[in-house]
């Protein structure tokens, strides 16, 4: 069964460093999302991406964040200069159509020290 | 704007007892509603979804949920709890107005007592 994959599973970085979180969505899906979950808190929407551009973003998704689909398979989230409060689990999701269920990857745990 | 409220951050039931996890939502247009489960140190797995078809939705692992428009609710139930059901459960809503981004409830941790 096709699945969303994410790498790495755990990333430790120092404050101020750039990180790139990688996702490979399900191959025939068209809509892509990033969410984050700070430990012990609810899942929060970051950004949605369709047709090679951002379709929606939350207040969390400020200038430090960017997304890219550099080729036909990968979908990346870049944090330019990480802060301690960026420590969280980051989930990538994809869906074939907007109203259908989103399939989630296993997440990348980002720890900023 | 959409929002999701899950009543009870922790719910504890005995093995074999009824599980009821509550979810209320607000949405100005017809919503799509989802329940996801998260086992410890794992990702998010879809349990079931409501997308404007039958109001009683059956999902995996014996769970089901009923969409009640008049009560703006989408409560999750299971007739008989099993130890393996211990996990965190998240209710989420999406709609066309928000480009189908998922808006999440705070989650309910289900504890199963032997």
Interface residues (C-beta under 8 A of the other chain):
Chain A: X31 X33 X35 X41 X42 X43 X44 X45 X48 X50 X55 X56 X58 X91 X93 X95 X98 X99 X100 X101 X102 X103 X104 X105 X106 X107
Chain B: X32 X34 X36 X42 X43 X44 X45 X46 X49 X51 X90 X92 X94 X96 X98 X99 X100 X101 X102 X103 X104 X105 X106 X107
